[in-house]
Amino acid sequence: MMDWTDRHCRYLHRQLSRHALLYTEMVTAPALVRGNALHLLEHDPKEHPVALQLGGSDPDELAQAARLGYQAGYDEINLNVGCPSDRVQSGTFGAVLMHEPRLVAECCSAMISAVPVDVTVKCRIGVDDQNPEIVLPEFLSRVSAAGVGRFAIHARKAWLKGLSPKENRDIPPLDYDLVLRMRGLFPALHLSINGGITTLDQAEAFLQAGLDGVMFGRAAYHQPADVLCQADRRIFGAEGPDTTPEDAVRAMLPYIERHLSQGGKLNQITRHMLGLFSGRPGARAWRRMLSEGAHLAGAGPKLVEQALARITDETDAREVANLPE
């Protein structure tokens, strides 16, 4: 998710789940190859497993970008064929490529030849006036023939004209059944579903229905603890206690110290932490303290600890109030 899942966001999410595969925000191949923007590949070793998501439509350029991503240590290279933003369309990236499955196949073939790690694709079920019943299986067939074995399918069409990127996340109806039917048509492929999924209960239902994976987007960002804290146990079968947002905050403190010592600002990290306690007593105070204070000069881990204390105080007060007489 562009401008959202940066390295600070991913580091936070890794504190909540040891096993979930994390994705970068989309990085354009031209930025890496022509712009030499290699800082966009920076990540912490503790983020793994982590996939680099690329945008582009030139096979040679994408192959070079994929190679740079592999050299930077990413575990997977993912081609975005689902983003509907105007700036992506103008560069012939993202969902507009649903019109050109042959070109997507050429791009993926070039990337596969360039790197030894998995090359995967994130796509839509179709765009504009396309008939998803026809377009999606044709797209999967052609692109998988180029060597791609894993797809994450956003179960909505994208309307490239007439809807904003935000509207494209909500207005086109979801068609989960179509994605589930692809499971029967392509039994050899690893298929994940994306779009409108907000709970682990939903994720478990899709996995039980035969899909291989579930991709969370906005829900994992806005309510990360609800999605990620139980994921290791419920989805990956890990033993041991679930993680907690309190533990994640404490684990972030050394990371924050290191970031500040390198000239960074607190709010570059804490903007991703605002939803950690969503629905919990003290969540409003947590958000307010970080929103109002993290951008100020000298703001550091102490502010985060003070905000966390508000959560602890509110939780303790609630538990005392609920004690039986």
C-alpha positions in Angstrom: 0.0 0.0 0.0 1.7 3.1 -1.3 2.8 5.5 1.5 1.7 3.1 4.1 3.7 -0.1 4.4 7.1 1.5 4.6 10.0 -0.1 6.6 8.8 1.4 9.9 5.4 0.0 9.4 6.7 -3.5 8.5 9.1 -3.5 11.5 6.1 -2.8 13.8 4.0 -5.5 12.1 6.8 -8.0 12.6 6.6 -7.5 16.3 3.0 -8.7 16.2 3.5 -11.7 14.0 6.6 -13.8 13.4 5.3 -15.7 10.4 3.1 -13.4 8.3 4.6 -12.5 4.9 5.0 -8.7 4.8 5.0 -6.6 1.6 6.6 -3.4 0.8 4.7 -0.5 -0.6 4.8 -0.6 -4.4 8.2 0.6 -5.7 8.4 1.5 -9.4 11.1 -0.2 -11.5 12.0 3.2 -13.1 12.7 4.7 -9.7 15.2 2.0 -9.0 16.8 1.5 -12.4 16.7 5.0 -13.9 16.4 7.1 -10.7 18.9 5.0 -8.6 16.5 5.4 -5.7 18.1 2.4 -3.8 17.0 3.9 -0.5 13.6 2.6 -1.3 14.9 -1.0 -0.8 16.1 -0.3 2.7 14.7 -2.7 5.3 15.7 -4.2 8.6 16.8 -7.9 8.7 14.2 -8.6 11.3 11.4 -7.8 8.8 11.8 -11.2 7.0 10.0 -12.9 5.5 9.3 -9.8 3.3 8.4 -9.3 -0.3 9.3 -6.4 -2.6 6.4 -5.2 -4.6 7.3 -3.7 -7.9 5.4 -1.6 -10.4 6.4 -1.4 -14.1 5.7 -2.6 -17.6 9.1 -2.9 -19.3 10.4 -6.5 -19.0 14.1 -5.5 -19.1 13.7 -2.7 -16.5 11.6 -5.0 -14.2 14.3 -7.7 -14.5 16.9 -5.2 -13.4 14.7 -4.0 -10.6 14.0 -7.5 -9.5 17.7 -8.2 -9.4 18.3 -5.2 -7.2 15.6 -6.4 -4.9 17.1 -9.8 -4.7 20.6 -8.4 -4.0 19.0 -6.2 -1.2 17.8 -9.4 0.4 14.1 -9.7 -0.3 12.5 -13.1 -0.1 10.0 -12.6 -3.0 9.5 -10.2 -5.9 5.9 -9.3 -6.5 4.5 -7.5 -9.6 1.6 -5.2 -8.9 -1.1 -5.5 -11.5 -3.9 -4.2 -9.2 -3.2 -0.6 -8.2 -5.7 1.8 -9.9 -4.1 5.2 -9.0 -3.8 7.9 -11.6 -0.1 8.2 -11.3 0.3 4.4 -11.8 -1.9 4.4 -14.9 0.0 7.2 -16.5 3.2 5.1 -16.2 1.4 2.0 -17.5 1.7 0.2 -14.1 -0.7 -1.5 -11.9 -4.3 -2.4 -12.8 -4.1 -1.0 -16.4 -2.0 -4.1 -17.1 -5.0 -6.3 -16.7 -5.6 -5.2 -20.3 -2.3 -6.7 -21.4 -1.8 -10.2 -20.0 0.7 -11.0 -22.8 2.9 -8.1 -21.6 2.5 -9.2 -18.0 3.7 -12.6 -18.9 6.7 -11.2 -20.7 7.6 -9.1 -17.7 7.3 -12.0 -15.3 9.4 -14.2 -17.5 12.1 -11.7 -17.6 12.0 -11.3 -13.8 12.0 -15.0 -13.2 15.1 -15.3 -15.4 16.8 -12.6 -13.4 16.4 -13.8 -9.8 16.3 -17.2 -7.9 13.5 -16.2 -5.5 9.8 -16.5 -6.2 8.3 -14.0 -8.6 4.6 -13.5 -7.8 1.7 -11.3 -9.1 -1.0 -9.3 -7.3 -3.9 -8.6 -9.7 -7.6 -7.6 -9.9 -10.4 -9.8 -11.3 -10.7 -7.3 -14.2 -10.9 -3.7 -15.0 -13.5 -1.4 -16.6 -15.9 -3.2 -18.9 -14.0 -6.5 -18.9 -16.0 -9.6 -18.0 -14.1 -11.1 -15.0 -15.5 -14.6 -15.7 -13.5 -14.5 -19.0 -10.6 -12.2 -18.2 -9.4 -13.6 -14.9 -8.9 -17.3 -16.0 -7.3 -16.1 -19.2 -5.0 -13.8 -17.3 -4.0 -16.6 -14.8 -3.5 -19.1 -17.6 -1.2 -16.9 -19.7 0.8 -15.5 -16.8 1.3 -18.8 -15.0 2.5 -20.3 -18.3 5.4 -17.8 -18.1 6.4 -19.5 -14.8 4.4 -17.6 -12.1 3.1 -20.0 -9.5 1.6 -17.7 -6.9 -1.1 -15.0 -7.3 -2.8 -12.7 -4.8 -6.2 -11.8 -6.3 -8.1 -8.6 -5.2 -11.7 -9.8 -5.6 -12.9 -6.5 -7.2 -12.8 -5.0 -10.6 -11.0 -1.7 -10.9 -12.7 1.2 -12.7 -9.8 3.1 -14.2 -12.1 5.9 -15.4 -14.8 7.4 -13.2 -13.6 6.2 -9.8 -10.8 7.5 -7.5 -8.3 5.0 -6.0 -10.2 5.3 -2.7 -13.5 4.6 -4.4 -12.0 1.6 -6.2 -11.3 0.0 -2.8 -15.0 0.2 -1.8 -17.5 0.7 -4.6 -16.9 -2.2 -7.1 -18.6 -5.2 -5.6 -16.6 -8.0 -4.2 -16.8 -11.4 -6.0 -15.2 -13.9 -3.6 -17.0 -16.8 -5.4 -15.1 -16.1 -8.6 -11.8 -16.3 -6.9 -12.8 -19.5 -5.2 -13.8 -21.0 -8.6 -10.2 -20.3 -9.8 -9.1 -22.8 -7.1 -10.8 -25.5 -9.1 -9.6 -24.3 -12.5 -6.0 -23.9 -11.4 -5.3 -26.6 -8.8 -1.5 -26.3 -9.2 -1.4 -22.6 -8.5 -0.9 -21.0 -5.0 -3.9 -18.6 -4.9 -4.4 -15.9 -2.2 -7.5 -13.7 -1.8 -7.6 -10.0 -1.0 -10.2 -7.3 -0.7 -12.5 -6.3 2.1 -11.2 -9.0 4.5 -11.1 -7.6 8.1 -11.0 -10.6 10.5 -9.1 -13.8 11.1 -12.4 -15.6 11.2 -12.8 -14.6 7.5 -9.3 -15.7 6.8 -9.8 -19.1 8.3 -13.0 -19.6 6.3 -11.2 -18.9 3.0 -8.4 -21.2 3.9 -10.8 -23.9 4.8 -12.6 -23.4 1.5 -9.3 -24.3 -0.3 -7.5 -21.1 -0.9 -3.8 -21.0 -0.1 -3.5 -17.6 1.5 -5.2 -14.5 2.6 -3.9 -11.0 2.1 -4.9 -8.2 4.5 -4.5 -4.6 3.6 -6.3 -1.7 5.4 -7.5 -3.8 8.3 -3.9 -4.9 9.1 -2.9 -1.3 9.1 -5.7 0.4 11.0 -6.3 -2.5 13.5 -3.0 -4.4 13.4 -3.4 -6.1 16.7 -6.8 -7.5 15.8 -5.4 -9.1 12.7 -1.8 -10.0 13.6 -1.6 -10.8 17.3 -3.4 -14.2 17.0 -2.2 -15.0 13.4 0.8 -17.1 14.3 -1.3 -19.4 16.5 -4.5 -19.5 14.4 -3.2 -19.4 10.9 0.3 -20.8 11.1 -0.2 -23.3 14.0 2.6 -21.8 16.1 2.8 -22.7 19.8 3.1 -20.3 22.7 1.1 -17.3 23.8 -0.2 -14.7 21.4 1.7 -11.5 21.1 0.2 -8.3 22.6 0.3 -4.7 21.4 1.9 -3.7 24.7 4.8 -6.1 24.0 5.1 -4.7 20.5 5.4 -1.2 21.7 8.2 -2.1 24.1 10.0 -4.0 21.4 9.8 -0.8 19.2 11.6 1.4 21.7 15.2 0.3 20.8 14.3 0.6 17.1 13.0 4.2 17.8 16.2 5.1 19.6 18.2 3.8 16.7 16.1 5.7 14.2 16.4 9.0 16.1 20.2 8.5 16.5 20.4 8.4 12.7 18.6 11.7 12.3 15.1 10.4 11.9 11.9 11.8 13.5 9.6 10.0 15.9 6.4 10.6 13.9 7.9 8.7 11.0 7.4 5.6 13.1 4.5 6.4 15.4 2.2 7.4 12.6 2.0 3.6 11.9 1.3 2.8 15.6 -1.9 4.9 16.1 -4.3 2.0 15.6 -2.5 -0.5 17.8 -5.0 -0.2 20.6 -8.1 0.3 18.5 -11.2 -0.5 20.6 -9.2 -0.7 23.8 -9.6 1.5 26.9 -7.2 4.4 26.5 -6.9 4.1 22.7 -8.1 7.7 22.2 -5.5 9.1 24.6 -2.8 6.9 23.0 -3.6 8.3 19.5 -3.9 11.9 20.8 -0.6 11.9 22.7 1.3 10.5 19.7 -0.5 12.6 17.1 0.1 15.8 19.0 3.5 15.2 20.4 5.5 12.9 18.0 6.3 15.7 15.5 7.7 18.1 18.2 11.4 18.7 18.6 13.0 16.3 21.1 10.1 13.8 21.0 11.4 10.3 21.6 10.8 7.0 23.4 9.7 8.7 26.6 6.6 10.0 24.8 5.7 6.6 23.6 6.2 5.2 27.1 3.9 7.9 28.5 1.2 7.1 26.0 1.5 3.4 26.7 1.1 4.2 30.4 -2.3 5.7 29.6 -3.4 2.4 28.1 -2.1 0.5 31.1 -3.9 2.8 33.6 -7.2 2.7 31.7 -7.0 -1.1 31.5 -6.2 -1.5 35.2 -9.0 0.9 36.1 -11.5 -1.1 33.9 -10.4 -4.4 35.5 -10.8 -3.0 39.0 -14.2 -1.6 38.2 -15.3 -5.1 37.0 -14.1 -7.0 40.1 -16.9 -8.9 41.8 -17.9 -7.7 45.2 
